[in-house]
Amino acid sequence: MKMLITLIGLVLILEGLPYVASPEAMQRWLRQLADMRPENLRVLGVFAMTAGFFLCYLALKSGLLG
């Protein structure tokens, strides 16, 4: 449970960095996202999830997490 909470905290930190570093660029990027077709967003989401699962798999198999 401790690792899960730590991972959620890290995700929130990484998600917040672009908003702190460059809020104007994030506003432009979010406008572009709003203009994208839902199908493209879905493909982007599937790609991100697959990459995330792959990274978790590699971390577990390589022994990085313990």
PDBQT receptor file of N, H, CA, C and O in Angstrom, charges set to zero:
ATOM      1  N   MET A   1       0.826  -1.190   0.000  1.00  0.00    +0.000 N 
ATOM      2  CA  MET A   1       0.000   0.000   0.000  1.00  0.00    +0.000 C 
ATOM      3  C   MET A   1       0.876   1.262   0.000  1.00  0.00    +0.000 C 
ATOM      4  O   MET A   1       0.549   2.273  -0.621  1.00  0.00    +0.000 OA
ATOM      5  N   LYS A   2       1.996   1.162   0.719  1.00  0.00    +0.000 N 
ATOM      6  H   LYS A   2       2.262   0.340   1.223  1.00  0.00    +0.000 HD
ATOM      7  CA  LYS A   2       2.904   2.301   0.792  1.00  0.00    +0.000 C 
ATOM      8  C   LYS A   2       3.434   2.669  -0.603  1.00  0.00    +0.000 C 
ATOM      9  O   LYS A   2       3.520   3.845  -0.956  1.00  0.00    +0.000 OA
ATOM     10  N   MET A   3       3.787   1.637  -1.387  1.00  0.00    +0.000 N 
ATOM     11  H   MET A   3       3.717   0.682  -1.100  1.00  0.00    +0.000 HD
ATOM     12  CA  MET A   3       4.310   1.895  -2.729  1.00  0.00    +0.000 C 
ATOM     13  C   MET A   3       3.233   2.491  -3.625  1.00  0.00    +0.000 C 
ATOM     14  O   MET A   3       3.528   3.371  -4.434  1.00  0.00    +0.000 OA
ATOM     15  N   LEU A   4       1.993   2.031  -3.500  1.00  0.00    +0.000 N 
ATOM     16  H   LEU A   4       1.754   1.316  -2.843  1.00  0.00    +0.000 HD
ATOM     17  CA  LEU A   4       0.904   2.563  -4.311  1.00  0.00    +0.000 C 
ATOM     18  C   LEU A   4       0.704   4.050  -4.036  1.00  0.00    +0.000 C 
ATOM     19  O   LEU A   4       0.561   4.839  -4.970  1.00  0.00    +0.000 OA
ATOM     20  N   ILE A   5       0.692   4.429  -2.794  1.00  0.00    +0.000 N 
ATOM     21  H   ILE A   5       0.809   3.788  -2.035  1.00  0.00    +0.000 HD
ATOM     22  CA  ILE A   5       0.523   5.842  -2.438  1.00  0.00    +0.000 C 
ATOM     23  C   ILE A   5       1.703   6.665  -2.938  1.00  0.00    +0.000 C 
ATOM     24  O   ILE A   5       1.527   7.787  -3.412  1.00  0.00    +0.000 OA
ATOM     25  N   THR A   6       2.904   6.105  -2.833  1.00  0.00    +0.000 N 
ATOM     26  H   THR A   6       3.046   5.193  -2.449  1.00  0.00    +0.000 HD
ATOM     27  CA  THR A   6       4.089   6.790  -3.347  1.00  0.00    +0.000 C 
ATOM     28  C   THR A   6       4.004   6.979  -4.855  1.00  0.00    +0.000 C 
ATOM     29  O   THR A   6       4.329   8.050  -5.368  1.00  0.00    +0.000 OA
ATOM     30  N   LEU A   7       3.572   5.948  -5.562  1.00  0.00    +0.000 N 
ATOM     31  H   LEU A   7       3.308   5.078  -5.145  1.00  0.00    +0.000 HD
ATOM     32  CA  LEU A   7       3.447   6.050  -7.019  1.00  0.00    +0.000 C 
ATOM     33  C   LEU A   7       2.396   7.073  -7.428  1.00  0.00    +0.000 C 
ATOM     34  O   LEU A   7       2.602   7.830  -8.377  1.00  0.00    +0.000 OA
ATOM     35  N   ILE A   8       1.279   7.101  -6.723  1.00  0.00    +0.000 N 
ATOM     36  H   ILE A   8       1.112   6.487  -5.952  1.00  0.00    +0.000 HD
ATOM     37  CA  ILE A   8       0.252   8.097  -7.023  1.00  0.00    +0.000 C 
ATOM     38  C   ILE A   8       0.808   9.506  -6.788  1.00  0.00    +0.000 C 
ATOM     39  O   ILE A   8       0.555  10.416  -7.577  1.00  0.00    +0.000 OA
ATOM     40  N   GLY A   9       1.556   9.677  -5.714  1.00  0.00    +0.000 N 
ATOM     41  H   GLY A   9       1.762   8.937  -5.073  1.00  0.00    +0.000 HD
ATOM     42  CA  GLY A   9       2.186  10.967  -5.448  1.00  0.00    +0.000 C 
ATOM     43  C   GLY A   9       3.146  11.376  -6.550  1.00  0.00    +0.000 C 
ATOM     44  O   GLY A   9       3.159  12.534  -6.969  1.00  0.00    +0.000 OA
ATOM     45  N   LEU A  10       3.945  10.436  -7.018  1.00  0.00    +0.000 N 
ATOM     46  H   LEU A  10       3.935   9.496  -6.678  1.00  0.00    +0.000 HD
ATOM     47  CA  LEU A  10       4.880  10.735  -8.106  1.00  0.00    +0.000 C 
ATOM     48  C   LEU A  10       4.154  11.097  -9.393  1.00  0.00    +0.000 C 
ATOM     49  O   LEU A  10       4.575  12.008 -10.106  1.00  0.00    +0.000 OA
ATOM     50  N   VAL A  11       3.076  10.399  -9.693  1.00  0.00    +0.000 N 
ATOM     51  H   VAL A  11       2.734   9.659  -9.114  1.00  0.00    +0.000 HD
ATOM     52  CA  VAL A  11       2.294  10.714 -10.890  1.00  0.00    +0.000 C 
ATOM     53  C   VAL A  11       1.739  12.133 -10.786  1.00  0.00    +0.000 C 
ATOM     54  O   VAL A  11       1.785  12.888 -11.757  1.00  0.00    +0.000 OA
ATOM     55  N   LEU A  12       1.219  12.498  -9.626  1.00  0.00    +0.000 N 
ATOM     56  H   LEU A  12       1.181  11.885  -8.837  1.00  0.00    +0.000 HD
ATOM     57  CA  LEU A  12       0.677  13.850  -9.454  1.00  0.00    +0.000 C 
ATOM     58  C   LEU A  12       1.763  14.918  -9.601  1.00  0.00    +0.000 C 
ATOM     59  O   LEU A  12       1.521  15.980 -10.176  1.00  0.00    +0.000 OA
ATOM     60  N   ILE A  13       2.948  14.635  -9.084  1.00  0.00    +0.000 N 
ATOM     61  H   ILE A  13       3.144  13.773  -8.617  1.00  0.00    +0.000 HD
ATOM     62  CA  ILE A  13       4.064  15.581  -9.245  1.00  0.00    +0.000 C 
ATOM     63  C   ILE A  13       4.402  15.748 -10.715  1.00  0.00    +0.000 C 
ATOM     64  O   ILE A  13       4.523  16.871 -11.204  1.00  0.00    +0.000 OA
ATOM     65  N   LEU A  14       4.556  14.625 -11.428  1.00  0.00    +0.000 N 
ATOM     66  H   LEU A  14       4.457  13.712 -11.031  1.00  0.00    +0.000 HD
ATOM     67  CA  LEU A  14       4.903  14.699 -12.844  1.00  0.00    +0.000 C 
ATOM     68  C   LEU A  14       3.793  15.348 -13.673  1.00  0.00    +0.000 C 
ATOM     69  O   LEU A  14       4.078  16.071 -14.628  1.00  0.00    +0.000 OA
ATOM     70  N   GLU A  15       2.548  15.099 -13.319  1.00  0.00    +0.000 N 
ATOM     71  H   GLU A  15       2.316  14.513 -12.543  1.00  0.00    +0.000 HD
ATOM     72  CA  GLU A  15       1.435  15.717 -14.041  1.00  0.00    +0.000 C 
ATOM     73  C   GLU A  15       1.393  17.227 -13.807  1.00  0.00    +0.000 C 
ATOM     74  O   GLU A  15       0.994  17.980 -14.695  1.00  0.00    +0.000 OA
ATOM     75  N   GLY A  16       1.794  17.667 -12.635  1.00  0.00    +0.000 N 
ATOM     76  H   GLY A  16       2.118  17.055 -11.914  1.00  0.00    +0.000 HD
ATOM     77  CA  GLY A  16       1.728  19.086 -12.305  1.00  0.00    +0.000 C 
ATOM     78  C   GLY A  16       2.893  19.915 -12.817  1.00  0.00    +0.000 C 
ATOM     79  O   GLY A  16       2.770  21.133 -12.946  1.00  0.00    +0.000 OA
ATOM     80  N   LEU A  17       4.015  19.286 -13.109  1.00  0.00    +0.000 N 
ATOM     81  H   LEU A  17       4.116  18.297 -13.004  1.00  0.00    +0.000 HD
ATOM     82  CA  LEU A  17       5.204  20.022 -13.544  1.00  0.00    +0.000 C 
ATOM     83  C   LEU A  17       4.972  20.920 -14.764  1.00  0.00    +0.000 C 
ATOM     84  O   LEU A  17       5.367  22.086 -14.724  1.00  0.00    +0.000 OA
ATOM     85  N   PRO A  18       4.358  20.440 -15.833  1.00  0.00    +0.000 N 
ATOM     86  CA  PRO A  18       4.174  21.316 -16.998  1.00  0.00    +0.000 C 
ATOM     87  C   PRO A  18       3.307  22.543 -16.706  1.00  0.00    +0.000 C 
ATOM     88  O   PRO A  18       3.522  23.610 -17.280  1.00  0.00    +0.000 OA
ATOM     89  N   TYR A  19       2.335  22.389 -15.820  1.00  0.00    +0.000 N 
ATOM     90  H   TYR A  19       2.160  21.522 -15.353  1.00  0.00    +0.000 HD
ATOM     91  CA  TYR A  19       1.469  23.517 -15.480  1.00  0.00    +0.000 C 
ATOM     92  C   TYR A  19       2.237  24.590 -14.711  1.00  0.00    +0.000 C 
ATOM     93  O   TYR A  19       1.966  25.781 -14.862  1.00  0.00    +0.000 OA
ATOM     94  N   VAL A  20       3.187  24.168 -13.895  1.00  0.00    +0.000 N 
ATOM     95  H   VAL A  20       3.407  23.200 -13.773  1.00  0.00    +0.000 HD
ATOM     96  CA  VAL A  20       3.997  25.117 -13.129  1.00  0.00    +0.000 C 
ATOM     97  C   VAL A  20       5.070  25.741 -14.013  1.00  0.00    +0.000 C 
ATOM     98  O   VAL A  20       5.313  26.946 -13.946  1.00  0.00    +0.000 OA
ATOM     99  N   ALA A  21       5.710  24.924 -14.837  1.00  0.00    +0.000 N 
ATOM    100  H   ALA A  21       5.513  23.945 -14.892  1.00  0.00    +0.000 HD
ATOM    101  CA  ALA A  21       6.832  25.383 -15.649  1.00  0.00    +0.000 C 
ATOM    102  C   ALA A  21       6.400  26.289 -16.798  1.00  0.00    +0.000 C 
ATOM    103  O   ALA A  21       7.087  27.261 -17.111  1.00  0.00    +0.000 OA
ATOM    104  N   SER A  22       5.281  25.981 -17.423  1.00  0.00    +0.000 N 
ATOM    105  H   SER A  22       4.723  25.191 -17.169  1.00  0.00    +0.000 HD
ATOM    106  CA  SER A  22       4.875  26.755 -18.601  1.00  0.00    +0.000 C 
ATOM    107  C   SER A  22       3.351  26.712 -18.773  1.00  0.00    +0.000 C 
ATOM    108  O   SER A  22       2.844  25.985 -19.627  1.00  0.00    +0.000 OA
ATOM    109  N   PRO A  23       2.629  27.482 -17.970  1.00  0.00    +0.000 N 
ATOM    110  CA  PRO A  23       1.164  27.429 -18.036  1.00  0.00    +0.000 C 
ATOM    111  C   PRO A  23       0.592  27.879 -19.385  1.00  0.00    +0.000 C 
ATOM    112  O   PRO A  23      -0.439  27.366 -19.821  1.00  0.00    +0.000 OA
ATOM    113  N   GLU A  24       1.248  28.828 -20.043  1.00  0.00    +0.000 N 
ATOM    114  H   GLU A  24       2.085  29.246 -19.689  1.00  0.00    +0.000 HD
ATOM    115  CA  GLU A  24       0.741  29.307 -21.340  1.00  0.00    +0.000 C 
ATOM    116  C   GLU A  24       0.820  28.208 -22.403  1.00  0.00    +0.000 C 
ATOM    117  O   GLU A  24      -0.108  28.018 -23.190  1.00  0.00    +0.000 OA
ATOM    118  N   ALA A  25       1.938  27.493 -22.409  1.00  0.00    +0.000 N 
ATOM    119  H   ALA A  25       2.691  27.647 -21.769  1.00  0.00    +0.000 HD
ATOM    120  CA  ALA A  25       2.090  26.396 -23.367  1.00  0.00    +0.000 C 
ATOM    121  C   ALA A  25       1.081  25.286 -23.075  1.00  0.00    +0.000 C 
ATOM    122  O   ALA A  25       0.550  24.674 -24.002  1.00  0.00    +0.000 OA
ATOM    123  N   MET A  26       0.816  25.027 -21.811  1.00  0.00    +0.000 N 
ATOM    124  H   MET A  26       1.247  25.524 -21.058  1.00  0.00    +0.000 HD
ATOM    125  CA  MET A  26      -0.170  24.004 -21.454  1.00  0.00    +0.000 C 
ATOM    126  C   MET A  26      -1.565  24.407 -21.919  1.00  0.00    +0.000 C 
ATOM    127  O   MET A  26      -2.333  23.559 -22.372  1.00  0.00    +0.000 OA
ATOM    128  N   GLN A  27      -1.900  25.693 -21.813  1.00  0.00    +0.000 N 
ATOM    129  H   GLN A  27      -1.276  26.383 -21.445  1.00  0.00    +0.000 HD
ATOM    130  CA  GLN A  27      -3.209  26.150 -22.298  1.00  0.00    +0.000 C 
ATOM    131  C   GLN A  27      -3.337  25.920 -23.798  1.00  0.00    +0.000 C 
ATOM    132  O   GLN A  27      -4.378  25.463 -24.272  1.00  0.00    +0.000 OA
ATOM    133  N   ARG A  28      -2.281  26.235 -24.548  1.00  0.00    +0.000 N 
ATOM    134  H   ARG A  28      -1.436  26.606 -24.163  1.00  0.00    +0.000 HD
ATOM    135  CA  ARG A  28      -2.307  25.991 -25.996  1.00  0.00    +0.000 C 
ATOM    136  C   ARG A  28      -2.457  24.507 -26.293  1.00  0.00    +0.000 C 
ATOM    137  O   ARG A  28      -3.231  24.117 -27.166  1.00  0.00    +0.000 OA
ATOM    138  N   TRP A  29      -1.715  23.684 -25.565  1.00  0.00    +0.000 N 
ATOM    139  H   TRP A  29      -1.086  24.001 -24.856  1.00  0.00    +0.000 HD
ATOM    140  CA  TRP A  29      -1.738  22.251 -25.785  1.00  0.00    +0.000 C 
ATOM    141  C   TRP A  29      -3.122  21.679 -25.454  1.00  0.00    +0.000 C 
ATOM    142  O   TRP A  29      -3.624  20.812 -26.169  1.00  0.00    +0.000 OA
ATOM    143  N   LEU A  30      -3.730  22.165 -24.377  1.00  0.00    +0.000 N 
ATOM    144  H   LEU A  30      -3.322  22.870 -23.797  1.00  0.00    +0.000 HD
ATOM    145  CA  LEU A  30      -5.060  21.677 -24.007  1.00  0.00    +0.000 C 
ATOM    146  C   LEU A  30      -6.110  22.097 -25.030  1.00  0.00    +0.000 C 
ATOM    147  O   LEU A  30      -7.060  21.355 -25.281  1.00  0.00    +0.000 OA
ATOM    148  N   ARG A  31      -5.948  23.285 -25.626  1.00  0.00    +0.000 N 
ATOM    149  H   ARG A  31      -5.176  23.888 -25.422  1.00  0.00    +0.000 HD
ATOM    150  CA  ARG A  31      -6.865  23.692 -26.702  1.00  0.00    +0.000 C 
ATOM    151  C   ARG A  31      -6.730  22.751 -27.892  1.00  0.00    +0.000 C 
ATOM    152  O   ARG A  31      -7.727  22.366 -28.503  1.00  0.00    +0.000 OA
ATOM    153  N   GLN A  32      -5.498  22.383 -28.217  1.00  0.00    +0.000 N 
ATOM    154  H   GLN A  32      -4.689  22.696 -27.720  1.00  0.00    +0.000 HD
ATOM    155  CA  GLN A  32      -5.281  21.447 -29.322  1.00  0.00    +0.000 C 
ATOM    156  C   GLN A  32      -5.910  20.086 -29.017  1.00  0.00    +0.000 C 
ATOM    157  O   GLN A  32      -6.490  19.458 -29.903  1.00  0.00    +0.000 OA
ATOM    158  N   LEU A  33      -5.799  19.634 -27.778  1.00  0.00    +0.000 N 
ATOM    159  H   LEU A  33      -5.328  20.144 -27.058  1.00  0.00    +0.000 HD
ATOM    160  CA  LEU A  33      -6.425  18.374 -27.384  1.00  0.00    +0.000 C 
ATOM    161  C   LEU A  33      -7.939  18.444 -27.519  1.00  0.00    +0.000 C 
ATOM    162  O   LEU A  33      -8.573  17.486 -27.963  1.00  0.00    +0.000 OA
ATOM    163  N   ALA A  34      -8.515  19.574 -27.136  1.00  0.00    +0.000 N 
ATOM    164  H   ALA A  34      -8.000  20.352 -26.775  1.00  0.00    +0.000 HD
ATOM    165  CA  ALA A  34      -9.965  19.734 -27.226  1.00  0.00    +0.000 C 
ATOM    166  C   ALA A  34     -10.440  19.685 -28.677  1.00  0.00    +0.000 C 
ATOM    167  O   ALA A  34     -11.580  19.305 -28.945  1.00  0.00    +0.000 OA
ATOM    168  N   ASP A  35      -9.578  20.066 -29.602  1.00  0.00    +0.000 N 
ATOM    169  H   ASP A  35      -8.653  20.375 -29.384  1.00  0.00    +0.000 HD
ATOM    170  CA  ASP A  35      -9.941  20.068 -31.022  1.00  0.00    +0.000 C 
ATOM    171  C   ASP A  35      -9.717  18.717 -31.704  1.00  0.00    +0.000 C 
ATOM    172  O   ASP A  35     -10.142  18.524 -32.843  1.00  0.00    +0.000 OA
ATOM    173  N   MET A  36      -9.059  17.787 -31.023  1.00  0.00    +0.000 N 
ATOM    174  H   MET A  36      -8.713  17.944 -30.097  1.00  0.00    +0.000 HD
ATOM    175  CA  MET A  36      -8.783  16.479 -31.629  1.00  0.00    +0.000 C 
ATOM    176  C   MET A  36     -10.052  15.624 -31.673  1.00  0.00    +0.000 C 
ATOM    177  O   MET A  36     -10.953  15.765 -30.846  1.00  0.00    +0.000 OA
ATOM    178  N   ARG A  37     -10.087  14.748 -32.652  1.00  0.00    +0.000 N 
ATOM    179  H   ARG A  37      -9.355  14.634 -33.323  1.00  0.00    +0.000 HD
ATOM    180  CA  ARG A  37     -11.205  13.811 -32.758  1.00  0.00    +0.000 C 
ATOM    181  C   ARG A  37     -11.121  12.786 -31.632  1.00  0.00    +0.000 C 
ATOM    182  O   ARG A  37     -10.020  12.395 -31.244  1.00  0.00    +0.000 OA
ATOM    183  N   PRO A  38     -12.256  12.343 -31.100  1.00  0.00    +0.000 N 
ATOM    184  CA  PRO A  38     -12.243  11.354 -30.007  1.00  0.00    +0.000 C 
ATOM    185  C   PRO A  38     -11.493  10.074 -30.355  1.00  0.00    +0.000 C 
ATOM    186  O   PRO A  38     -10.863   9.470 -29.487  1.00  0.00    +0.000 OA
ATOM    187  N   GLU A  39     -11.556   9.657 -31.617  1.00  0.00    +0.000 N 
ATOM    188  H   GLU A  39     -12.067  10.148 -32.322  1.00  0.00    +0.000 HD
ATOM    189  CA  GLU A  39     -10.854   8.434 -32.010  1.00  0.00    +0.000 C 
ATOM    190  C   GLU A  39      -9.348   8.584 -31.835  1.00  0.00    +0.000 C 
ATOM    191  O   GLU A  39      -8.673   7.656 -31.389  1.00  0.00    +0.000 OA
ATOM    192  N   ASN A  40      -8.823   9.755 -32.187  1.00  0.00    +0.000 N 
ATOM    193  H   ASN A  40      -9.371  10.509 -32.549  1.00  0.00    +0.000 HD
ATOM    194  CA  ASN A  40      -7.382  10.004 -32.032  1.00  0.00    +0.000 C 
ATOM    195  C   ASN A  40      -6.992  10.029 -30.558  1.00  0.00    +0.000 C 
ATOM    196  O   ASN A  40      -5.938   9.520 -30.179  1.00  0.00    +0.000 OA
ATOM    197  N   LEU A  41      -7.847  10.624 -29.732  1.00  0.00    +0.000 N 
ATOM    198  H   LEU A  41      -8.703  11.038 -30.040  1.00  0.00    +0.000 HD
ATOM    199  CA  LEU A  41      -7.568  10.659 -28.293  1.00  0.00    +0.000 C 
ATOM    200  C   LEU A  41      -7.573   9.246 -27.709  1.00  0.00    +0.000 C 
ATOM    201  O   LEU A  41      -6.759   8.921 -26.845  1.00  0.00    +0.000 OA
ATOM    202  N   ARG A  42      -8.494   8.416 -28.187  1.00  0.00    +0.000 N 
ATOM    203  H   ARG A  42      -9.155   8.681 -28.888  1.00  0.00    +0.000 HD
ATOM    204  CA  ARG A  42      -8.563   7.044 -27.702  1.00  0.00    +0.000 C 
ATOM    205  C   ARG A  42      -7.291   6.285 -28.067  1.00  0.00    +0.000 C 
ATOM    206  O   ARG A  42      -6.749   5.557 -27.236  1.00  0.00    +0.000 OA
ATOM    207  N   VAL A  43      -6.810   6.445 -29.290  1.00  0.00    +0.000 N 
ATOM    208  H   VAL A  43      -7.250   7.036 -29.966  1.00  0.00    +0.000 HD
ATOM    209  CA  VAL A  43      -5.577   5.781 -29.715  1.00  0.00    +0.000 C 
ATOM    210  C   VAL A  43      -4.405   6.275 -28.869  1.00  0.00    +0.000 C 
ATOM    211  O   VAL A  43      -3.567   5.477 -28.449  1.00  0.00    +0.000 OA
ATOM    212  N   LEU A  44      -4.339   7.566 -28.619  1.00  0.00    +0.000 N 
ATOM    213  H   LEU A  44      -5.020   8.214 -28.961  1.00  0.00    +0.000 HD
ATOM    214  CA  LEU A  44      -3.282   8.126 -27.780  1.00  0.00    +0.000 C 
ATOM    215  C   LEU A  44      -3.350   7.547 -26.368  1.00  0.00    +0.000 C 
ATOM    216  O   LEU A  44      -2.317   7.233 -25.775  1.00  0.00    +0.000 OA
ATOM    217  N   GLY A  45      -4.550   7.405 -25.834  1.00  0.00    +0.000 N 
ATOM    218  H   GLY A  45      -5.389   7.660 -26.316  1.00  0.00    +0.000 HD
ATOM    219  CA  GLY A  45      -4.724   6.829 -24.504  1.00  0.00    +0.000 C 
ATOM    220  C   GLY A  45      -4.298   5.373 -24.443  1.00  0.00    +0.000 C 
ATOM    221  O   GLY A  45      -3.647   4.957 -23.485  1.00  0.00    +0.000 OA
ATOM    222  N   VAL A  46      -4.659   4.599 -25.451  1.00  0.00    +0.000 N 
ATOM    223  H   VAL A  46      -5.188   4.938 -26.229  1.00  0.00    +0.000 HD
ATOM    224  CA  VAL A  46      -4.261   3.187 -25.492  1.00  0.00    +0.000 C 
ATOM    225  C   VAL A  46      -2.744   3.070 -25.585  1.00  0.00    +0.000 C 
ATOM    226  O   VAL A  46      -2.139   2.221 -24.930  1.00  0.00    +0.000 OA
ATOM    227  N   PHE A  47      -2.135   3.922 -26.398  1.00  0.00    +0.000 N 
ATOM    228  H   PHE A  47      -2.626   4.612 -26.930  1.00  0.00    +0.000 HD
ATOM    229  CA  PHE A  47      -0.673   3.909 -26.510  1.00  0.00    +0.000 C 
ATOM    230  C   PHE A  47      -0.021   4.240 -25.167  1.00  0.00    +0.000 C 
ATOM    231  O   PHE A  47       0.934   3.576 -24.762  1.00  0.00    +0.000 OA
ATOM    232  N   ALA A  48      -0.527   5.259 -24.478  1.00  0.00    +0.000 N 
ATOM    233  H   ALA A  48      -1.303   5.798 -24.807  1.00  0.00    +0.000 HD
ATOM    234  CA  ALA A  48       0.042   5.652 -23.185  1.00  0.00    +0.000 C 
ATOM    235  C   ALA A  48      -0.119   4.538 -22.156  1.00  0.00    +0.000 C 
ATOM    236  O   ALA A  48       0.805   4.259 -21.392  1.00  0.00    +0.000 OA
ATOM    237  N   MET A  49      -1.287   3.900 -22.135  1.00  0.00    +0.000 N 
ATOM    238  H   MET A  49      -2.038   4.126 -22.756  1.00  0.00    +0.000 HD
ATOM    239  CA  MET A  49      -1.507   2.797 -21.197  1.00  0.00    +0.000 C 
ATOM    240  C   MET A  49      -0.579   1.626 -21.492  1.00  0.00    +0.000 C 
ATOM    241  O   MET A  49      -0.014   1.032 -20.573  1.00  0.00    +0.000 OA
ATOM    242  N   THR A  50      -0.421   1.294 -22.764  1.00  0.00    +0.000 N 
ATOM    243  H   THR A  50      -0.880   1.776 -23.510  1.00  0.00    +0.000 HD
ATOM    244  CA  THR A  50       0.455   0.185 -23.146  1.00  0.00    +0.000 C 
ATOM    245  C   THR A  50       1.897   0.476 -22.744  1.00  0.00    +0.000 C 
ATOM    246  O   THR A  50       2.591  -0.394 -22.219  1.00  0.00    +0.000 OA
ATOM    247  N   ALA A  51       2.342   1.710 -22.995  1.00  0.00    +0.000 N 
ATOM    248  H   ALA A  51       1.778   2.417 -23.421  1.00  0.00    +0.000 HD
ATOM    249  CA  ALA A  51       3.700   2.087 -22.596  1.00  0.00    +0.000 C 
ATOM    250  C   ALA A  51       3.863   2.013 -21.077  1.00  0.00    +0.000 C 
ATOM    251  O   ALA A  51       4.898   1.565 -20.584  1.00  0.00    +0.000 OA
ATOM    252  N   GLY A  52       2.852   2.450 -20.343  1.00  0.00    +0.000 N 
ATOM    253  H   GLY A  52       2.011   2.814 -20.743  1.00  0.00    +0.000 HD
ATOM    254  CA  GLY A  52       2.906   2.390 -18.881  1.00  0.00    +0.000 C 
ATOM    255  C   GLY A  52       2.962   0.967 -18.363  1.00  0.00    +0.000 C 
ATOM    256  O   GLY A  52       3.757   0.655 -17.476  1.00  0.00    +0.000 OA
ATOM    257  N   PHE A  53       2.113   0.091 -18.918  1.00  0.00    +0.000 N 
ATOM    258  H   PHE A  53       1.468   0.344 -19.638  1.00  0.00    +0.000 HD
ATOM    259  CA  PHE A  53       2.144  -1.309 -18.514  1.00  0.00    +0.000 C 
ATOM    260  C   PHE A  53       3.488  -1.944 -18.843  1.00  0.00    +0.000 C 
ATOM    261  O   PHE A  53       4.016  -2.725 -18.052  1.00  0.00    +0.000 OA
ATOM    262  N   PHE A  54       4.042  -1.615 -19.997  1.00  0.00    +0.000 N 
ATOM    263  H   PHE A  54       3.613  -0.980 -20.640  1.00  0.00    +0.000 HD
ATOM    264  CA  PHE A  54       5.338  -2.160 -20.391  1.00  0.00    +0.000 C 
ATOM    265  C   PHE A  54       6.437  -1.707 -19.432  1.00  0.00    +0.000 C 
ATOM    266  O   PHE A  54       7.285  -2.507 -19.038  1.00  0.00    +0.000 OA
ATOM    267  N   LEU A  55       6.424  -0.431 -19.056  1.00  0.00    +0.000 N 
ATOM    268  H   LEU A  55       5.734   0.219 -19.375  1.00  0.00    +0.000 HD
ATOM    269  CA  LEU A  55       7.427   0.069 -18.108  1.00  0.00    +0.000 C 
ATOM    270  C   LEU A  55       7.283  -0.594 -16.744  1.00  0.00    +0.000 C 
ATOM    271  O   LEU A  55       8.284  -0.928 -16.110  1.00  0.00    +0.000 OA
ATOM    272  N   CYS A  56       6.055  -0.787 -16.290  1.00  0.00    +0.000 N 
ATOM    273  H   CYS A  56       5.242  -0.516 -16.805  1.00  0.00    +0.000 HD
ATOM    274  CA  CYS A  56       5.841  -1.491 -15.018  1.00  0.00    +0.000 C 
ATOM    275  C   CYS A  56       6.350  -2.927 -15.100  1.00  0.00    +0.000 C 
ATOM    276  O   CYS A  56       6.988  -3.421 -14.170  1.00  0.00    +0.000 OA
ATOM    277  N   TYR A  57       6.064  -3.588 -16.211  1.00  0.00    +0.000 N 
ATOM    278  H   TYR A  57       5.546  -3.186 -16.966  1.00  0.00    +0.000 HD
ATOM    279  CA  TYR A  57       6.542  -4.964 -16.414  1.00  0.00    +0.000 C 
ATOM    280  C   TYR A  57       8.070  -5.014 -16.366  1.00  0.00    +0.000 C 
ATOM    281  O   TYR A  57       8.651  -5.874 -15.703  1.00  0.00    +0.000 OA
ATOM    282  N   LEU A  58       8.709  -4.092 -17.071  1.00  0.00    +0.000 N 
ATOM    283  H   LEU A  58       8.237  -3.394 -17.610  1.00  0.00    +0.000 HD
ATOM    284  CA  LEU A  58      10.175  -4.077 -17.074  1.00  0.00    +0.000 C 
ATOM    285  C   LEU A  58      10.727  -3.818 -15.674  1.00  0.00    +0.000 C 
ATOM    286  O   LEU A  58      11.712  -4.436 -15.269  1.00  0.00    +0.000 OA
ATOM    287  N   ALA A  59      10.099  -2.911 -14.941  1.00  0.00    +0.000 N 
ATOM    288  H   ALA A  59       9.299  -2.409 -15.270  1.00  0.00    +0.000 HD
ATOM    289  CA  ALA A  59      10.571  -2.612 -13.594  1.00  0.00    +0.000 C 
ATOM    290  C   ALA A  59      10.439  -3.829 -12.686  1.00  0.00    +0.000 C 
ATOM    291  O   ALA A  59      11.334  -4.114 -11.890  1.00  0.00    +0.000 OA
ATOM    292  N   LEU A  60       9.327  -4.544 -12.805  1.00  0.00    +0.000 N 
ATOM    293  H   LEU A  60       8.601  -4.313 -13.452  1.00  0.00    +0.000 HD
ATOM    294  CA  LEU A  60       9.135  -5.720 -11.971  1.00  0.00    +0.000 C 
ATOM    295  C   LEU A  60      10.088  -6.846 -12.342  1.00  0.00    +0.000 C 
ATOM    296  O   LEU A  60      10.641  -7.499 -11.457  1.00  0.00    +0.000 OA
ATOM    297  N   LYS A  61      10.286  -7.082 -13.621  1.00  0.00    +0.000 N 
ATOM    298  H   LYS A  61       9.837  -6.551 -14.340  1.00  0.00    +0.000 HD
ATOM    299  CA  LYS A  61      11.146  -8.173 -14.071  1.00  0.00    +0.000 C 
ATOM    300  C   LYS A  61      12.632  -7.884 -13.868  1.00  0.00    +0.000 C 
ATOM    301  O   LYS A  61      13.432  -8.810 -13.729  1.00  0.00    +0.000 OA
ATOM    302  N   SER A  62      13.000  -6.616 -13.852  1.00  0.00    +0.000 N 
ATOM    303  H   SER A  62      12.350  -5.864 -13.965  1.00  0.00    +0.000 HD
ATOM    304  CA  SER A  62      14.419  -6.289 -13.695  1.00  0.00    +0.000 C 
ATOM    305  C   SER A  62      14.839  -6.205 -12.235  1.00  0.00    +0.000 C 
ATOM    306  O   SER A  62      16.030  -6.130 -11.930  1.00  0.00    +0.000 OA
ATOM    307  N   GLY A  63      13.868  -6.217 -11.338  1.00  0.00    +0.000 N 
ATOM    308  H   GLY A  63      12.901  -6.278 -11.585  1.00  0.00    +0.000 HD
ATOM    309  CA  GLY A  63      14.195  -6.130  -9.927  1.00  0.00    +0.000 C 
ATOM    310  C   GLY A  63      14.388  -4.729  -9.418  1.00  0.00    +0.000 C 
ATOM    311  O   GLY A  63      14.912  -4.543  -8.320  1.00  0.00    +0.000 OA
ATOM    312  N   LEU A  64      13.981  -3.735 -10.180  1.00  0.00    +0.000 N 
ATOM    313  H   LEU A  64      13.555  -3.887 -11.072  1.00  0.00    +0.000 HD
ATOM    314  CA  LEU A  64      14.140  -2.344  -9.747  1.00  0.00    +0.000 C 
ATOM    315  C   LEU A  64      13.273  -1.996  -8.542  1.00  0.00    +0.000 C 
ATOM    316  O   LEU A  64      13.589  -1.077  -7.786  1.00  0.00    +0.000 OA
ATOM    317  N   LEU A  65      12.200  -2.717  -8.371  1.00  0.00    +0.000 N 
ATOM    318  H   LEU A  65      11.943  -3.464  -8.985  1.00  0.00    +0.000 HD
ATOM    319  CA  LEU A  65      11.268  -2.400  -7.282  1.00  0.00    +0.000 C 
ATOM    320  C   LEU A  65      11.477  -3.271  -6.055  1.00  0.00    +0.000 C 
ATOM    321  O   LEU A  65      10.610  -3.327  -5.184  1.00  0.00    +0.000 OA
ATOM    322  N   GLY A  66      12.576  -3.928  -5.976  1.00  0.00    +0.000 N 
ATOM    323  H   GLY A  66      13.281  -3.882  -6.684  1.00  0.00    +0.000 HD
ATOM    324  CA  GLY A  66      12.815  -4.697  -4.761  1.00  0.00    +0.000 C 
ATOM    325  C   GLY A  66      13.373  -5.989  -5.056  1.00  0.00    +0.000 C 
ATOM    326  O   GLY A  66      13.637  -6.771  -4.143  1.00  0.00    +0.000 OA
TER     327      GLY A  66
